[in-house]
Amino acid sequence: MVESSSLLGWILPSILGLLGVYFYFAARRNAETNRRRALSEESSDSVRNLTTTKGEHRSGGDANADADVIIVGAGVAGAALAHTLGKDGRKVHVIERDLTEPDRIVGELLQPGGYLKLIELGLQDCVEGIDAQRVFGYALFKDGKHTQLAYPLEKFHSDVSGRSFHNGRFIQRMREKAASLPNVRLEQGSVTSLLEENGTIKGVQYKNKDGEQQTAYAPLTIVCDGCFSNLRRSLCNPKVDVPSCFVGLVLENCDLPCANHGHVILGDPSPILFYPISSTEVRCLVDVPGQKVPSISNGEMTTYLKTVVAPQIPKQIYDSFVAAVDKGNIRTMPNRSMPAAPYPTPGALLMGDAFNMRHPLTGGGMTVALSDIVVLRNLLRPLKDLNDAPTLCKYLESFYTLRKPVASTINTLAGALYKVFCASPDKARQEMREACFDYLSLGGVFSSGPVSLLSGLNPRPLSLVLHFFAVAVYGVGRLLVPFPWPKRIWIGARLISGASGIIFPIIKAEGVRQMFFPATVPAYYRAPR
């Protein structure tokens, strides 16, 4: 009798919970419909009808002969894509706002999976000659304990590993390699709008480095203008979230506790990262939750770093950290995440951070971008003519499905891991964080499995979900030993509920069907005509 009433006590809340979830998502769907209408009105600012550009200077001759492909932006995605398509014989016109060497505090760690894609694209020499450092795994620190997690590289060539470097040096090497091809033209200019005719993107309008208004035309325009893209609104439904900001420092002549490893300190309130970017420099990224960071100008930031962050730093690098804070040159940047929600548009395509972003905690952005380029290259290779825009658009819908296994695994892991790694006053979240650290410390498949996901070496969504809930179950098991007190059972139930609340919304945003069952999506089977 007791068991029946207990079972009934679980079933009734479950049914009520499912009804609540149904009505919640129904309301969300209606709100989303209204939001799309508003976005379609806003997007007109970044798209101009072709008839309005008459009389302006053209960058080439015939309206259909400027290039085969226009690429907006020459960052990691744009430069790599330009070289890849140029190598395949396409005539490529790249328009980049600033061709000088970028100076960023992210995009400095390439996972082994990303390095394999770099080899596949013939760009592996771009990490040579820039003092790039090999990375073989991670060191994880929490409350005075630490564990070392190695990338599972046993089955790969000895050259395969992660790489860390100055982002600007890497991008310049790729730009140089792309520009070395005779059919790739790199031009400095600011693209102001896409040119549209009868619903098809025909090219772009831009200002060259002299400030002259120009237009360029191509059958396919690929927008890769980064996280601050001013063109994405016309090509996707951007739901940009800013969960935190990074505060960046460079430590000089600093020996990390584990050489050639990325270091993650599970600090309070959120993680702190260290990794080498040259033979003499170590990048430090301090995560600050929310969109507001302490002021640098009035000294609040220095005080915060010395009083809140420094005491949590391993003693081996404490002095170097304090010296870097005293030296100044503290920089900040918001951490953005944005699921891919494209509007398939004839004549245009989004790629890179303009298309899809995830929290940079796991360093997966470049791996996703390079993987996307491999998918797109393979789709475009059989096509000799790109001029039939509607047919090409229909065919390239398969791109959005074929990219999902890699992209969604890395995106979901980044979002989920960040939430688990952040400190929380909630006891269930504390237990989840502790369980994650101890689970990874077990070694064997318990560490190699999650690390192979993070590194891009085994991008399988189902494996990700299994490991994530294995951590949750492991945490519940720890709570129930040596005796399952009612309070501990309640915390365990909240732990499972909290884990579900972390990962399921991310999976929903990525697309359950495309993520787990891509072969059931009709676009998966599209073939070139």
C-alpha positions in Angstrom: 0.0 0.0 0.0 2.8 2.3 0.9 4.6 1.6 -2.4 1.4 2.3 -4.4 0.8 5.6 -2.7 4.5 6.5 -3.2 4.2 5.6 -6.9 1.1 7.6 -7.2 2.9 10.5 -5.5 5.5 10.4 -8.3 3.1 9.9 -11.2 0.7 12.8 -10.4 3.5 15.5 -10.2 5.1 14.1 -13.4 1.8 14.4 -15.3 1.3 18.0 -14.0 4.9 18.8 -14.8 4.4 17.6 -18.4 1.2 19.7 -18.8 3.1 22.7 -17.5 6.0 22.1 -19.9 3.5 21.8 -22.8 1.7 25.0 -22.0 5.0 26.8 -21.5 6.4 25.8 -24.9 3.1 26.7 -26.6 3.3 30.2 -25.1 7.0 30.3 -26.2 6.0 29.3 -29.8 3.4 32.1 -30.0 6.0 34.6 -28.7 8.5 33.4 -31.2 6.1 33.9 -34.1 5.6 37.5 -33.0 9.4 38.0 -32.6 10.1 36.7 -36.1 7.6 39.3 -37.5 9.5 42.0 -35.7 12.9 40.7 -36.9 11.8 40.6 -40.5 11.0 44.3 -40.3 14.4 45.1 -38.7 16.4 43.0 -41.2 15.5 45.4 -44.0 18.2 47.7 -42.7 20.9 45.2 -43.7 19.4 44.3 -47.1 19.0 46.7 -50.0 17.0 46.2 -53.1 19.2 46.1 -56.2 17.3 48.9 -57.9 18.4 51.3 -55.2 22.1 50.9 -56.0 22.0 52.1 -59.6 24.6 54.8 -60.5 27.0 53.6 -57.8 30.5 52.4 -58.6 30.8 48.6 -59.3 33.9 46.6 -58.3 33.8 44.6 -61.5 32.4 44.2 -64.9 29.3 42.1 -65.7 26.8 41.8 -62.8 27.3 38.1 -62.6 31.0 37.9 -63.2 32.8 39.6 -60.3 33.4 36.3 -58.5 32.0 32.9 -57.8 31.8 33.6 -54.1 31.9 36.7 -52.0 33.1 36.2 -48.4 32.3 38.9 -45.9 35.0 38.8 -43.2 38.5 37.3 -43.0 38.7 36.0 -39.5 39.3 32.3 -38.8 36.2 31.1 -40.7 36.5 33.6 -43.6 40.2 33.2 -44.3 40.0 29.4 -44.0 37.0 29.3 -46.3 38.6 31.6 -48.8 41.6 29.4 -49.1 39.5 26.2 -49.3 37.2 27.4 -52.0 40.0 29.1 -53.9 42.0 25.8 -53.9 38.9 24.1 -55.4 39.1 26.6 -58.3 36.4 29.1 -57.3 37.0 32.8 -57.9 36.7 34.3 -54.4 36.4 37.9 -53.4 37.0 38.5 -49.6 36.0 41.8 -48.1 37.4 42.4 -44.6 36.9 45.5 -42.4 40.5 45.5 -41.1 43.3 43.5 -42.6 45.8 44.5 -39.9 46.7 41.8 -37.4 43.8 41.3 -34.9 44.4 41.5 -31.2 41.9 39.4 -29.3 41.8 37.6 -26.0 39.9 34.6 -27.2 40.2 32.2 -30.3 43.6 31.2 -29.0 43.1 27.5 -28.3 42.5 25.0 -31.1 41.3 21.6 -29.9 42.8 18.4 -31.4 39.5 17.9 -33.4 40.0 21.3 -34.9 43.6 20.6 -35.8 42.5 17.5 -37.6 40.1 19.7 -39.7 42.9 22.1 -40.3 44.9 19.1 -41.8 41.9 18.1 -43.9 41.8 21.6 -45.3 45.6 21.8 -46.0 46.1 24.6 -43.5 48.1 22.9 -40.8 51.2 24.9 -41.7 49.4 28.0 -40.4 50.2 27.1 -36.8 53.9 26.9 -37.7 56.2 29.9 -37.4 53.9 31.7 -34.9 55.4 30.2 -31.7 52.3 28.0 -31.2 52.3 25.7 -28.2 51.2 22.0 -28.2 48.4 21.2 -25.8 47.9 17.6 -24.5 45.0 18.0 -22.2 43.7 19.8 -19.1 44.5 20.2 -15.5 41.4 20.8 -13.3 41.7 22.5 -9.8 39.1 22.7 -7.1 39.4 23.5 -3.4 43.1 22.5 -3.2 42.6 19.3 -5.2 43.6 18.8 -8.8 43.4 16.2 -11.5 45.0 15.9 -14.9 42.9 15.0 -18.0 44.8 13.9 -21.1 43.4 14.1 -24.7 42.9 10.5 -26.0 45.4 10.8 -28.8 46.7 7.2 -28.8 45.1 6.4 -32.2 46.4 9.5 -34.0 49.7 10.6 -35.5 52.2 12.0 -33.1 51.7 15.5 -34.5 48.0 15.6 -33.6 47.3 17.6 -30.4 45.7 20.8 -29.4 47.5 24.1 -30.4 47.5 27.4 -28.5 48.7 30.7 -30.0 48.2 34.4 -30.5 44.9 34.6 -32.4 46.1 37.5 -34.6 49.2 35.6 -35.7 47.2 32.6 -36.7 44.6 34.6 -38.7 47.4 36.5 -40.5 49.0 33.3 -41.6 45.7 32.0 -43.0 45.0 35.3 -44.8 48.5 35.2 -46.3 47.9 31.6 -47.5 44.5 32.5 -49.0 45.9 35.6 -50.7 48.7 33.5 -52.3 46.1 31.9 -54.5 45.7 33.8 -57.8 41.9 33.4 -57.8 41.4 34.8 -54.3 41.2 38.6 -53.9 41.5 40.1 -50.4 40.2 43.6 -50.1 39.9 45.9 -47.1 36.4 47.4 -46.8 33.3 47.6 -44.7 30.2 45.8 -46.0 27.1 47.9 -45.2 24.4 45.7 -46.8 23.5 42.7 -48.9 22.0 43.4 -52.3 18.7 41.6 -52.9 16.6 41.2 -56.1 13.3 39.2 -56.1 14.2 37.5 -52.8 17.7 36.4 -53.9 21.0 37.9 -52.6 23.0 39.0 -55.6 26.1 40.6 -53.8 27.1 43.2 -51.3 27.4 47.0 -51.0 30.5 48.2 -49.2 32.9 51.0 -48.6 36.5 50.4 -49.6 39.4 51.6 -47.5 39.2 55.0 -49.2 35.6 55.4 -48.2 34.2 55.0 -51.7 30.8 53.3 -52.0 31.1 50.1 -54.1 29.1 47.0 -55.0 30.3 43.5 -55.7 28.3 40.6 -57.2 28.5 36.9 -57.0 26.1 33.9 -57.2 26.9 33.1 -53.6 27.6 35.5 -50.7 28.9 33.9 -47.4 28.7 36.1 -44.4 31.5 35.4 -41.8 31.8 38.8 -40.2 32.0 37.5 -36.6 30.2 37.9 -33.3 29.4 41.6 -33.9 27.8 40.8 -37.3 25.6 43.6 -38.7 24.3 41.4 -41.5 23.0 38.3 -39.6 19.5 39.7 -38.9 18.5 39.2 -42.5 19.7 35.6 -42.7 18.9 34.1 -39.3 16.9 34.6 -36.1 19.6 35.7 -33.7 19.0 34.9 -30.0 22.2 36.2 -28.5 22.7 35.5 -24.8 25.6 37.0 -22.8 25.9 34.8 -19.7 29.3 36.3 -18.6 32.4 38.3 -19.5 36.0 37.3 -19.7 38.7 39.5 -18.1 42.0 38.8 -19.9 45.6 39.0 -18.7 48.9 37.8 -20.0 51.4 36.2 -17.6 55.0 36.4 -18.6 57.7 33.8 -18.0 55.3 31.8 -16.0 55.6 28.0 -15.5 52.2 26.3 -15.3 51.8 23.4 -12.8 51.2 21.0 -15.7 53.3 21.9 -18.8 51.5 22.0 -22.2 48.0 21.7 -20.6 45.1 24.1 -20.3 44.3 24.9 -16.6 40.8 25.3 -15.3 40.3 26.5 -11.7 36.7 25.9 -10.5 36.7 29.2 -8.7 34.0 31.2 -6.9 31.9 32.6 -8.5 33.0 31.0 -11.9 35.9 29.3 -13.7 39.4 30.8 -14.2 41.4 29.6 -17.2 45.2 29.5 -17.9 46.9 28.3 -21.1 50.1 29.1 -22.9 49.9 31.3 -26.0 53.7 31.4 -26.8 56.9 30.0 -25.3 57.0 32.9 -22.8 53.4 33.9 -22.3 50.4 32.4 -20.6 46.9 33.7 -21.2 44.6 34.1 -18.1 40.9 34.4 -18.6 38.8 35.2 -15.5 35.1 34.6 -16.0 32.8 37.2 -14.4 29.1 36.2 -14.4 26.6 38.7 -15.9 27.1 41.5 -18.3 28.7 44.0 -15.9 32.4 43.8 -14.8 34.2 45.9 -12.2 35.6 49.2 -13.6 39.2 49.1 -14.9 39.6 52.9 -14.9 38.8 53.5 -11.2 40.8 50.5 -9.9 37.8 48.3 -9.0 39.0 45.6 -11.4 42.5 45.5 -9.8 41.0 45.2 -6.4 38.6 42.4 -7.5 41.4 40.4 -9.2 43.7 40.7 -6.1 41.2 40.1 -3.4 38.7 37.7 -4.9 40.5 35.9 -7.7 44.2 35.7 -6.6 43.6 33.7 -3.4 42.1 31.0 -5.6 45.1 30.7 -7.9 47.5 27.8 -7.5 50.5 29.0 -5.6 52.9 28.1 -8.4 51.5 30.9 -10.6 50.3 33.3 -7.8 53.2 35.7 -8.1 53.0 35.8 -11.9 49.3 36.5 -11.7 49.7 39.4 -9.3 52.5 40.8 -11.4 50.3 40.7 -14.5 47.6 42.6 -12.6 50.0 45.2 -11.4 51.4 45.7 -14.9 47.9 46.6 -16.2 46.8 45.9 -19.8 43.6 44.3 -18.4 41.1 43.6 -21.1 37.5 42.5 -21.1 35.0 41.0 -23.6 31.5 39.6 -23.3 31.0 35.9 -23.8 28.2 35.3 -26.3 26.2 32.2 -27.1 23.7 31.9 -30.0 22.2 28.8 -31.4 22.1 28.4 -35.2 18.6 29.5 -36.4 19.1 30.2 -40.1 16.6 31.5 -42.7 17.5 29.6 -45.9 18.1 32.5 -48.3 18.8 32.1 -52.0 22.3 33.4 -52.8 23.5 33.7 -49.2 24.9 31.7 -46.3 26.0 32.4 -42.8 29.1 30.9 -41.2 31.4 31.3 -38.2 30.4 33.4 -35.1 28.0 35.3 -37.2 26.0 32.1 -37.5 26.5 30.2 -34.3 28.3 30.9 -31.0 28.8 29.0 -27.7 30.4 29.9 -24.4 34.2 30.0 -25.0 35.0 28.0 -21.8 35.7 24.8 -23.8 37.6 26.5 -26.6 35.4 24.9 -29.3 34.6 27.8 -31.6 37.4 27.3 -34.1 36.7 23.5 -34.2 33.1 24.1 -35.1 34.0 26.7 -37.8 36.6 24.5 -39.4 34.2 21.5 -39.3 31.5 23.6 -41.0 34.0 24.6 -43.7 34.8 20.9 -44.4 31.0 20.2 -44.7 30.4 23.1 -47.0 33.4 22.3 -49.2 32.2 18.8 -49.7 28.7 20.0 -50.6 30.0 22.6 -53.1 32.7 20.4 -54.8 30.3 18.6 -57.2 28.8 21.9 -58.4 30.3 23.6 -61.4 27.7 26.4 -61.6 26.4 28.3 -58.6 24.1 30.6 -60.6 20.8 28.8 -60.0 20.3 30.4 -56.6 16.9 28.8 -55.6 18.2 25.3 -56.4 21.5 26.0 -54.7 19.6 27.2 -51.6 17.5 24.1 -51.5 20.5 21.9 -51.9 22.5 23.8 -49.2 19.8 23.2 -46.6 21.5 19.9 -46.1 24.5 21.9 -44.7 22.4 22.8 -41.6 21.7 19.2 -40.9 25.1 17.7 -41.8 27.0 20.1 -39.5 24.8 19.2 -36.4 26.6 16.2 -34.9 29.9 18.1 -34.4 28.5 21.6 -33.8 25.6 20.6 -31.5 27.9 18.3 -29.4 30.4 21.1 -28.8 27.8 23.8 -28.3 25.8 21.8 -25.8 28.9 20.7 -23.9 30.1 24.3 -23.6 26.8 25.6 -22.3 26.2 22.7 -19.9 29.8 22.6 -18.5 29.8 26.4 -17.9 26.7 26.1 -15.8 28.0 23.1 -13.9 31.4 24.7 -13.2 29.9 27.9 -11.8 29.6 28.2 -8.0 26.1 28.3 -6.6 24.5 28.7 -3.1 22.1 25.9 -4.1 23.1 22.6 -2.4 22.1 20.5 -5.4 24.2 22.6 -7.7 27.1 22.3 -5.3 26.8 18.5 -5.3 26.6 18.5 -9.1 29.8 20.5 -9.4 31.6 18.3 -6.9 30.3 15.2 -8.6 31.6 16.4 -12.0 35.1 17.0 -10.6 35.2 13.6 -8.9 33.7 11.8 -11.9 36.5 13.2 -14.2 39.1 12.3 -11.5 38.1 8.6 -11.8 40.2 8.2 -14.9 39.6 5.7 -17.6 36.5 6.1 -19.7 35.1 8.5 -17.1 37.7 11.1 -18.1 38.6 10.0 -21.7 34.9 10.0 -22.7 34.1 13.6 -21.7 37.5 14.9 -22.9 37.1 13.2 -26.3 33.8 15.2 -26.6 35.3 18.4 -25.5 38.3 18.0 -27.8 36.2 17.4 -30.9 37.7 14.0 -31.4 34.4 12.1 -30.7 31.5 14.5 -31.4 28.6 12.3 -30.6 25.5 13.9 -29.0 24.2 10.7 -27.5 27.6 10.1 -25.8 27.4 13.6 -24.4 24.0 13.1 -22.9 25.0 9.7 -21.4 28.1 11.1 -19.7 26.2 14.2 -18.5 23.6 12.1 -16.7 26.2 9.6 -15.6 27.7 12.5 -13.6 24.3 13.3 -12.2 23.6 9.7 -11.2 27.1 9.5 -9.7 26.3 12.6 -7.6 23.1 11.0 -6.4 24.9 7.8 -5.5 27.4 9.7 -3.4 24.5 11.4 -1.5 22.8 8.1 -0.7 25.9 6.5 0.8 26.2 5.4 3.6 22.5 5.9 4.3 19.7 7.5 2.2 18.4 10.1 4.7 15.3 11.9 3.4 17.1 15.2 3.1 19.8 13.6 1.0 17.2 11.9 -1.2 15.5 15.3 -1.7 18.9 16.9 -2.7 19.5 14.0 -5.1 16.1 14.5 -6.7 16.8 18.2 -7.1 20.2 17.3 -8.6 18.6 15.2 -11.3 16.0 17.9 -11.9 18.7 20.6 -12.1 20.8 18.6 -14.5 17.8 18.2 -16.7 17.1 21.9 -16.5 20.7 22.6 -17.6 21.0 20.3 -20.6 17.5 20.0 -22.1 16.9 23.7 -23.0 20.3 23.7 -24.7 19.4 20.6 -26.7 16.0 22.1 -27.6 17.7 25.2 -28.9 20.1 23.1 -31.0 17.2 21.0 -32.4 16.5 17.5 -31.1 15.8 15.9 -34.5 18.8 17.3 -36.3 21.0 16.6 -33.3 20.1 13.0 -32.6 18.2 11.8 -35.7 19.7 13.8 -38.7 19.0 10.9 -41.1 15.3 11.5 -40.6 15.5 15.1 -41.9 14.7 15.2 -45.7 17.5 17.8 -46.3 20.0 15.2 -45.2 19.6 13.4 -48.5 19.7 16.4 -50.9 21.9 15.8 -53.9 23.3 18.3 -56.4 21.5 18.6 -59.7 
